[in-house]
Amino acid sequence: MKPQDILFVLVFAVLLWKRPSHAFVWAGLLCLAAAIPLFSVWIFFTAERLTWYAAAFFGASILFTLRQPRKVQ
């Protein structure tokens, strides 16, 4: 397990515990923003992992948004 994997698991666990869906979106955007310079200097392994982490954060955000009760008027 690489250091970025451990950091991802820790951040994901903390966000699951807190459950703010907007924080998952920001974490995903941060992962994508960090991946862009890595792709430009050809560090593909870490950059690809960051895009997968972003997808996981976005997916969790979507699931938590869908589970929220909606107000019926």
Secondary structure, DSSP 8 states (H G I E B T S, - for coil): --HHHHHHHHHHHHHHHH--HHHHHHHHHHHHHHHHHHHHTT-HHHHHHHHHHHHHHHHHHHHHHHHS-----
